[in-house]
Amino acid sequence: MKRRWYWFGLPLLVLCMAADDDGCNSTPKSDRQQQTQQEMITQQANAQVGMPGVTNFTEKKIVRKLYELRDQNIATFTYIMDMQGKLWHVCDSIGYGLPYGVQFSNPEKIVQNYSQSYGTLPQAEPNGLFMPPSAEGTWVICVSEKRKGDFEPVYVEPRVVVSPFKLLSAGDYQVK
């Protein structure tokens, strides 16, 4: 059986390669030419300019510090801003709000198709839902008004606030 594939596959491969200048490459020739030219231009730019002379890595140190601070249970206060720029207190909270689109798992999974090539497909979150790549809302972990010492998630976005506890009317909020 293996020899039959060898004798059938080898001539097919030769025919495919001889069929045109591109062989069996599925990428259009003009795209490959542009990629080659772009690579040459990028190499020229790198040779002329080089890499920046960064020695202190201050921005990287700041990002590291930001990550470390965000990893603490920091007491925060959450506000929304009205059309006039006035702040309205939503709740006392912990940490900094998380964008609604944040994901716990990788948003894509690698798959292999019938022709043995690889690609990616969307991957559901552990709750079985597919998260949007971007969303307006923010999750805020608020200190519970009902159960002192407990926390409750509140979904906040510019046009809506969703809360598991009753919020005071806008006039009742006071900036702390």
Secondary structure, 3 states (H helix, E strand, C coil): CHHHHHHHHHHHHHHHHHHCCCCCCCCCHHHHHHHHHHHHHHHHHHHHHCCCCCCCCHHHHHHHHHHHHHCCCCEEEEEEECCCCCEEEEEEEEEEEEECCCCCCCCEEEEECCCCCEEEEECCCCCCCCCCCCCCCEEEEEECCCCCCCEEEEEEECCEEECCCCCCCHHHCCCC
